[in-house]
């Protein structure tokens, strides 16, 4: 065991936070899965717990192997994978997959495994890595808007345009993260404002087209438009069923909660083990449990910023910001939805909610962050060894060590 832990590199606090969230997740997933167990199974939540364990185990395997890869390799991988990803997203949207009678063009079925995979989660990691690579390449070079259209904004537009019809919230988060990365990378503000304006215009045209031709994007577009409309008015309708049940769960939790496994609203919330798992956590563990979970994500945010600050290359800094911050941002969005600060988005709670796609891609992103951190540690170790090797006597060696 000691030998295994010696192989783990990178920021230990990030490892600890990810492990803590993963271990904690078994409690709410086991409890909240009862609704699915009775609707689609024999009433036993044990199979859902086993699936969750498998997803987390594979996720941490991904994290371990990715953090061993020198992060500069991700530059070439992003260029190679991005065209394949665009084709995969196009296939995902075109297949018109239906789950439980609703359009679910966010998933593809993995051959031979009969498991679904949400392609937009992989798209987020790959696209942000590509954007970080481009901005690092252009650092200290004069920018022109025309020069950046094809190599930067065309891939961004293709990926976002293919995700948008089936998943508005992911598109919005990804677009915001792209803008953040290019802003930190030094992209001129006047060009950034033009891109933001173009994005708003494109979204407006898309919404008008979807309203004029409802058959083009069945169910999903109407769903997220109605969610925004319901959020903006105070009238409680049938469409507010999920958020009302979530609010009841939170109100029932109080300070200390009803007790682990004693949630009532898990039997009424359709997405109690994924999108609204935070409401179940508060119902069972109270305000203390809810703030505890939030604190771990904020700790993760703090350490990601530290890793980005200490990275020795521009690409390393932008990569950590690009793939690391969306994890925390997604978690905060999920919590905000549960307390009705945001309209319902369909974003789950990273490393806690059930679902393989999100867990695997979160672990992939954390592995990339840890790769940057591990490289920094390696360089510091080499510098210490060189300084110690140059020391002429034991007193100098001791001074350098201190």
C-alpha positions as CSV (number, residue, x, y, z in Angstrom):
1,X,0.0,0.0,0.0
2,X,2.9,2.4,0.9
3,X,4.4,1.6,-2.5
4,X,1.1,2.4,-4.3
5,X,0.7,5.8,-2.5
6,X,4.3,6.6,-3.4
7,X,3.3,6.4,-7.0
8,X,0.7,9.1,-6.6
9,X,2.0,12.4,-7.6
10,X,0.6,15.9,-7.9
11,X,-1.4,18.0,-5.4
12,X,-2.3,15.7,-2.5
13,X,-5.2,18.0,-1.4
14,X,-6.9,17.5,-4.8
15,X,-6.5,13.7,-4.4
16,X,-7.9,13.9,-0.9
17,X,-10.9,16.1,-2.0
18,X,-11.7,13.8,-4.9
19,X,-11.4,10.7,-2.7
20,X,-13.6,12.3,0.0
21,X,-16.3,13.2,-2.4
22,X,-16.2,9.7,-4.0
23,X,-16.4,7.9,-0.6
24,X,-19.2,10.2,0.6
25,X,-21.2,9.7,-2.6
26,X,-22.1,6.1,-1.7
27,X,-24.4,7.3,1.1
28,X,-26.7,9.6,-1.0
29,X,-26.6,7.4,-4.1
30,X,-27.5,4.3,-2.1
31,X,-30.4,6.2,-0.5
32,X,-31.6,8.2,-3.4
33,X,-31.6,5.2,-5.9
34,X,-34.7,3.7,-4.2
35,X,-37.0,5.6,-6.5
36,X,-35.3,4.0,-9.6
37,X,-35.1,0.6,-7.9
38,X,-38.9,0.5,-7.4
39,X,-39.8,2.0,-10.8
40,X,-37.4,0.0,-13.0
41,X,-36.1,-2.8,-10.8
42,X,-37.1,-5.2,-8.0
43,X,-36.8,-2.7,-5.2
44,X,-33.2,-3.4,-4.3
45,X,-30.8,-0.4,-4.5
46,X,-27.8,-2.7,-4.2
47,X,-27.2,-3.0,-8.0
48,X,-27.2,0.8,-8.3
49,X,-24.6,0.9,-5.6
50,X,-22.4,-1.7,-7.4
51,X,-22.7,0.3,-10.7
52,X,-21.7,3.5,-8.9
53,X,-18.7,1.7,-7.4
54,X,-17.6,0.4,-10.8
55,X,-18.0,3.9,-12.3
56,X,-15.9,5.5,-9.5
57,X,-13.3,2.7,-9.6
58,X,-12.8,3.1,-13.4
59,X,-12.8,6.9,-12.9
60,X,-10.0,6.8,-10.5
61,X,-8.1,4.4,-12.7
62,X,-8.4,7.0,-15.5
63,X,-7.3,9.8,-13.1
64,X,-4.2,7.8,-12.0
65,X,-3.0,7.0,-15.5
66,X,-3.8,10.4,-16.9
67,X,-1.9,12.2,-14.1
68,X,1.2,10.1,-15.1
69,X,1.1,11.5,-18.6
70,X,3.3,14.6,-19.1
71,X,0.8,17.4,-19.6
72,X,2.4,18.8,-22.8
73,X,1.3,15.6,-24.6
74,X,-2.3,16.9,-24.3
75,X,-1.4,19.6,-26.9
76,X,-1.1,17.1,-29.7
77,X,-3.9,14.9,-28.4
78,X,-6.4,17.7,-28.4
79,X,-5.6,18.4,-32.1
80,X,-6.0,14.8,-33.0
81,X,-9.1,14.1,-31.0
82,X,-11.1,17.3,-31.8
83,X,-12.1,16.3,-35.4
84,X,-13.1,12.9,-34.2
85,X,-15.2,14.5,-31.5
86,X,-17.0,16.8,-33.9
87,X,-18.0,13.7,-35.9
88,X,-19.1,11.9,-32.8
89,X,-21.2,14.9,-31.7
90,X,-22.8,15.1,-35.1
91,X,-23.7,11.4,-34.9
92,X,-25.1,11.8,-31.4
93,X,-27.4,14.6,-32.4
94,X,-28.5,13.0,-35.7
95,X,-29.5,9.6,-34.2
96,X,-32.4,11.1,-32.2
97,X,-32.1,8.7,-29.3
98,X,-35.1,8.3,-27.1
99,X,-35.1,7.3,-23.5
100,X,-38.4,6.8,-21.6
101,X,-40.3,8.6,-24.4
102,X,-38.2,11.7,-24.4
103,X,-35.6,12.9,-26.8
104,X,-32.2,12.1,-25.4
105,X,-29.8,13.1,-28.1
106,X,-27.0,13.6,-25.6
107,X,-26.0,10.0,-25.4
108,X,-24.6,7.3,-27.6
109,X,-24.6,3.6,-26.9
110,X,-21.2,2.0,-26.3
111,X,-20.9,-1.1,-28.6
112,X,-20.9,-4.5,-26.8
113,X,-21.3,-2.9,-23.3
114,X,-24.9,-1.7,-23.9
115,X,-24.1,1.4,-21.8
116,X,-24.8,5.0,-22.8
117,X,-22.2,7.7,-22.9
118,X,-22.8,11.5,-22.9
119,X,-20.5,12.8,-25.6
120,X,-20.8,16.5,-24.5
121,X,-18.8,15.7,-21.3
122,X,-15.9,14.5,-23.4
123,X,-16.3,17.5,-25.7
124,X,-15.9,19.9,-22.8
125,X,-12.5,18.6,-21.8
126,X,-11.2,18.2,-25.3
127,X,-12.4,21.7,-26.5
128,X,-11.0,23.5,-23.5
129,X,-7.7,21.8,-23.9
130,X,-7.6,22.8,-27.5
131,X,-8.4,26.4,-26.6
132,X,-5.7,26.5,-23.9
133,X,-3.2,25.1,-26.5
134,X,-4.1,27.9,-29.0
135,X,-3.9,30.7,-26.5
136,X,-0.6,29.4,-25.2
137,X,0.7,29.2,-28.7
138,X,-0.3,32.8,-29.4
139,X,1.0,34.2,-26.2
140,X,3.1,37.4,-26.8
141,X,2.0,37.5,-30.4
142,X,-0.1,40.2,-32.0
143,X,-3.8,39.2,-32.2
144,X,-6.1,40.0,-35.1
145,X,-9.7,38.9,-35.1
146,X,-9.5,37.6,-38.6
147,X,-6.5,35.5,-37.8
148,X,-8.3,33.7,-34.9
149,X,-11.6,32.9,-36.6
150,X,-10.6,29.6,-38.3
151,X,-8.1,28.1,-35.9
152,X,-9.9,29.1,-32.7
153,X,-13.6,30.1,-33.1
154,X,-14.6,27.7,-35.9
155,X,-13.9,24.6,-33.8
156,X,-15.6,26.3,-30.8
157,X,-18.7,27.1,-32.9
158,X,-18.8,23.6,-34.3
159,X,-18.7,21.9,-30.9
160,X,-21.1,24.3,-29.2
161,X,-23.5,24.2,-32.2
162,X,-23.7,20.5,-32.0
163,X,-24.2,20.3,-28.3
164,X,-26.8,23.2,-28.1
165,X,-29.9,21.4,-29.5
166,X,-29.8,18.7,-26.9
167,X,-28.1,20.4,-23.9
168,X,-28.4,24.1,-23.5
169,X,-26.9,24.2,-20.0
170,X,-23.7,22.4,-20.9
171,X,-23.4,24.7,-24.0
172,X,-23.7,27.8,-21.8
173,X,-21.2,26.6,-19.2
174,X,-18.7,25.5,-21.9
175,X,-19.0,28.8,-23.7
176,X,-18.5,30.7,-20.5
177,X,-15.4,28.6,-19.7
178,X,-14.0,29.2,-23.2
179,X,-14.4,33.0,-22.8
180,X,-12.7,32.8,-19.4
181,X,-9.7,30.9,-20.8
182,X,-9.2,33.2,-23.8
183,X,-9.6,36.2,-21.5
184,X,-6.9,34.9,-19.1
185,X,-4.8,34.0,-22.1
186,X,-4.8,37.7,-23.2
187,X,-7.4,37.8,-26.0
188,X,-8.3,41.4,-26.7
189,X,-11.4,42.6,-25.0
190,X,-12.9,44.2,-28.0
191,X,-12.7,40.9,-30.0
192,X,-14.1,39.1,-27.0
193,X,-17.1,41.4,-26.9
194,X,-17.7,40.7,-30.6
195,X,-17.7,36.9,-29.9
196,X,-20.1,37.3,-27.0
197,X,-22.4,39.4,-29.2
198,X,-22.2,36.8,-32.0
199,X,-23.0,34.1,-29.5
200,X,-26.1,35.9,-28.3
201,X,-27.3,36.6,-31.8
202,X,-26.8,32.9,-32.8
203,X,-28.7,31.7,-29.7
204,X,-31.6,34.1,-30.5
205,X,-31.8,32.8,-34.1
206,X,-31.7,29.3,-32.8
207,X,-34.5,29.8,-30.4
208,X,-36.7,31.6,-33.0
209,X,-36.0,28.8,-35.5
210,X,-36.9,26.1,-32.9
211,X,-40.2,27.9,-32.1
212,X,-41.0,28.3,-35.8
213,X,-40.2,24.7,-36.7
214,X,-40.9,22.6,-33.6
215,X,-40.2,19.3,-35.4
216,X,-36.5,20.2,-36.0
217,X,-35.5,19.8,-32.3
218,X,-38.3,17.8,-30.6
219,X,-38.8,18.0,-26.8
220,X,-35.4,19.2,-25.6
221,X,-35.5,22.8,-26.9
222,X,-39.1,23.2,-25.6
223,X,-38.0,21.8,-22.3
224,X,-35.2,24.2,-21.6
225,X,-37.2,27.2,-22.9
226,X,-40.1,26.3,-20.6
227,X,-37.6,25.9,-17.7
228,X,-36.4,29.4,-18.1
229,X,-40.0,30.7,-18.5
230,X,-41.1,28.9,-15.4
231,X,-38.1,30.2,-13.4
232,X,-38.8,33.8,-14.4
233,X,-42.4,33.8,-13.0
234,X,-43.7,33.2,-9.5
235,X,-46.6,31.0,-10.4
236,X,-46.3,27.3,-9.4
237,X,-47.3,25.0,-12.2
238,X,-47.1,21.3,-12.9
239,X,-43.7,22.0,-14.7
240,X,-42.3,23.1,-11.3
241,X,-42.8,19.7,-9.8
242,X,-39.2,18.7,-9.5
243,X,-38.0,22.0,-8.0
244,X,-40.9,22.1,-5.5
245,X,-40.1,18.6,-4.3
246,X,-36.5,19.6,-3.9
247,X,-37.4,22.6,-1.9
248,X,-39.6,20.5,0.4
249,X,-36.6,18.1,0.9
250,X,-34.3,21.0,1.8
251,X,-36.9,22.5,4.2
252,X,-37.4,19.2,5.8
253,X,-33.7,18.7,6.5
254,X,-33.3,21.6,8.9
255,X,-29.9,21.9,10.5
256,X,-29.0,18.3,11.3
257,X,-31.2,16.4,8.8
258,X,-33.7,13.6,9.0
259,X,-31.0,11.0,9.2
260,X,-29.0,9.0,6.6
261,X,-31.4,6.8,4.6
262,X,-34.5,8.5,5.9
263,X,-35.3,10.8,3.0
264,X,-39.0,11.0,2.0
265,X,-38.7,13.1,-1.1
266,X,-36.4,10.6,-2.8
267,X,-39.6,8.7,-3.6
268,X,-41.0,11.7,-5.5
269,X,-38.0,13.3,-7.2
270,X,-37.5,11.7,-10.6
271,X,-33.7,12.6,-10.6
272,X,-33.1,12.1,-6.9
273,X,-29.8,10.2,-7.5
274,X,-28.4,12.6,-10.1
275,X,-29.6,16.1,-10.8
276,X,-31.3,16.7,-7.4
277,X,-29.0,14.6,-5.2
278,X,-28.0,17.7,-3.3
279,X,-31.5,18.2,-2.1
280,X,-31.5,14.6,-0.8
281,X,-28.2,15.2,1.0
282,X,-29.6,18.2,2.8
283,X,-32.8,16.4,3.7
284,X,-30.9,13.5,5.3
285,X,-27.9,15.4,6.6
286,X,-29.2,18.9,7.0
287,X,-27.5,22.2,6.6
288,X,-24.4,20.7,8.1
289,X,-24.1,18.1,5.4
290,X,-24.9,20.6,2.6
291,X,-22.3,23.1,3.8
292,X,-19.8,20.3,4.3
293,X,-20.2,19.2,0.6
294,X,-19.9,22.8,-0.6
295,X,-16.8,23.3,1.5
296,X,-15.0,20.3,-0.2
297,X,-15.8,21.8,-3.7
298,X,-14.5,25.2,-2.5
299,X,-11.4,23.6,-1.3
300,X,-11.0,21.9,-4.7
301,X,-11.5,25.3,-6.3
302,X,-8.8,26.8,-4.1
303,X,-6.3,24.1,-4.9
304,X,-7.0,24.3,-8.6
305,X,-6.2,28.0,-8.5
306,X,-3.0,27.3,-6.6
307,X,-1.9,24.7,-9.2
308,X,-2.7,27.1,-12.0
309,X,-0.7,29.9,-10.3
310,X,2.4,27.7,-9.8
311,X,2.4,26.1,-13.2
312,X,5.6,27.0,-15.1
313,X,4.1,27.3,-18.6
314,X,1.3,29.3,-20.1
315,X,-0.3,26.2,-21.4
316,X,-0.2,24.5,-18.0
317,X,-1.9,27.5,-16.4
318,X,-4.6,27.7,-19.0
319,X,-5.1,23.9,-19.1
320,X,-5.7,23.8,-15.3
321,X,-8.2,26.7,-15.5
322,X,-9.9,25.3,-18.5
323,X,-10.5,21.7,-17.4
324,X,-10.5,22.3,-13.6
325,X,-12.8,25.2,-12.9
326,X,-15.8,23.7,-14.8
327,X,-15.9,20.9,-12.2
328,X,-16.5,23.4,-9.4
329,X,-18.7,25.6,-11.5
330,X,-20.9,22.6,-12.4
331,X,-21.2,21.7,-8.7
332,X,-22.2,25.2,-7.8
333,X,-24.8,25.3,-10.5
334,X,-26.2,22.0,-9.3
335,X,-26.5,23.4,-5.8
336,X,-28.0,26.6,-7.0
337,X,-30.7,24.7,-8.9
338,X,-31.6,22.7,-5.9
339,X,-32.3,26.0,-3.9
340,X,-34.0,27.6,-7.0
341,X,-31.3,30.2,-7.6
342,X,-31.0,28.9,-11.2
343,X,-33.6,27.3,-13.5
344,X,-33.4,23.5,-13.8
345,X,-30.4,22.7,-15.9
346,X,-29.8,18.9,-15.8
347,X,-26.3,19.4,-14.4
348,X,-25.3,16.7,-11.9
349,X,-23.0,16.9,-8.8
350,X,-19.5,15.9,-9.9
351,X,-18.2,12.7,-8.2
352,X,-21.3,12.4,-6.2
353,X,-24.2,12.0,-8.6
354,X,-24.7,8.6,-10.2
355,X,-23.7,8.3,-13.9
356,X,-20.6,7.0,-15.6
357,X,-20.0,9.8,-18.2
358,X,-19.8,12.6,-15.7
359,X,-17.6,10.6,-13.2
360,X,-15.2,9.5,-15.9
361,X,-14.8,12.9,-17.5
362,X,-14.4,14.6,-14.1
363,X,-11.7,12.2,-13.2
364,X,-10.1,12.8,-16.6
365,X,-10.0,16.5,-16.0
366,X,-8.7,16.1,-12.5
367,X,-6.0,13.8,-13.9
368,X,-4.9,16.5,-16.3
369,X,-4.8,19.1,-13.4
370,X,-2.7,16.7,-11.4
371,X,-0.4,16.1,-14.3
372,X,0.5,19.8,-14.3
373,X,0.9,19.7,-10.5
374,X,3.1,16.6,-10.7
375,X,5.4,18.2,-13.3
376,X,5.8,21.2,-11.0
377,X,6.8,18.9,-8.1
378,X,9.2,17.0,-10.3
379,X,11.0,20.3,-11.3
380,X,11.2,21.4,-7.7
381,X,12.7,18.1,-6.6
382,X,15.3,18.3,-9.4
383,X,16.2,21.9,-8.3
384,X,16.6,20.8,-4.7
385,X,18.8,17.8,-5.7
386,X,20.9,20.1,-7.8
387,X,21.3,22.6,-5.0
388,X,22.2,19.9,-2.5
389,X,24.7,18.4,-5.0
390,X,26.4,21.7,-5.3
391,X,26.8,22.2,-1.5
392,X,30.4,22.0,-0.3
393,X,29.8,20.8,3.3
394,X,27.1,19.4,5.5
395,X,26.2,22.8,6.9
396,X,25.4,24.1,3.4
397,X,23.4,20.9,2.7
398,X,21.4,21.5,5.9
399,X,20.9,25.2,5.0
400,X,19.6,24.3,1.6
401,X,17.2,21.7,3.0
402,X,15.7,24.2,5.4
